[in-house]
Amino acid sequence: MKQIEVQIMGQSYVLGCPPGGEARLAQAVQRVDEAMCKIRDAGKIKARDRISVLAALNLAFDLTDTPAQASAFAPEEQETLRQLLGRLDQALAHDNQLL
């Protein structure tokens, strides 16, 4: 598995990426970054862990809200988003342990 460094809300993360999955991972990272920045820019929430949880919930809701909305994401994109959200959860858990 290839290691790729990405930026989400100005912070670097190193993520594992299967061969040929770079474009899909980049799309998933962009969606997560946009979701998190939107929440941050609204100004009500400042803590990165809370922003990431809300972004994850919003993305998951978009995937499960209705069949029409769920189909906006290809199945491989849905899986990539699930994996990315899991990795973010792990990274945030690790960051919280360091505090």
Buried (B, 14 or more C-beta within 10 A) or exposed (E): EEEBEBEBBEEEBEBEBEEEBEEBBBBBBEBBBEBBBEBBEEEEEEEBBBBBBBBBEBBBEBBEEEEEEEEEBEEEBBEBBBBBBEBBBEBBEEEEEEE
